[in-house]
Amino acid sequence: MVGLVRAAPERHGQLCCLAGPLAPAFLLEPTLPLRTGVTRPVSLLLSTALAAGTLTGCTLLELAGDCEGTDGRVKEMAALDILDSRPAGAAVPRGFEKADVGCWADSGDVSVYASRTWAFPGTRAEVAAHYRRAAARDGWDPHSEASSDDLCFAKEEMALRIVFLTAEGLAEDGHGSRPDLTTGAGYSVNIDSFVNSGAEAGC
């Protein structure tokens, strides 16, 4: 059974990690992860990854092996306070009760990630104001690659991004019609960090 297929951020131009039965247990917990605009539906990712393995000789075991030993780091990231920080009125949407956490790996790059999704009946400006205050209190600084309007922050080689959701993006990612996430300012809180290179994750 394949536990998780995750697409690497588009900025790296990579697909990534496929966690199989030999991967750490945290990768096998069933969730309904949010796929924002930089990912593909799970079925397409799975077929792509299997095809890539056939063409390049890369096996599922090798992909899973790249993430070995990252379970402790993933747990640390999943426990970061900023994931649960939210403006008054934000609620957990159906299907997104748990954080989406895990590891992806490709071409020698290994990254751990954690994400939470929130439904919010207010405005994007209210969300932005909340996270700028919360990030500053928690030691996150505006990311060096971010513009003044971006909600992207950096802390200890981690990147924190606030991504607003759209009906089109949710539909493309297999979540169907979700007025609870698109009425107002539904959004996701995303954190990722490289674990093997010392490089700072980008926005």
Protein Blocks (a to p, Z undefined) as FASTA:
>chain_A
ZZbdcdddfklopacddddfkbcfklmpccdddddfkbccfklmmmmmmmmmmmnopafk
lmmmmmgoklmmmmmmmmpmklmgccehiacdehilpccdddddeehiacdddddddddf
bdfklmmmmmmmmmmmnopacdfkbcfkbccddeehiacddddddfklmmmnonajafkl
mgojaddddddddfklopacdZZ
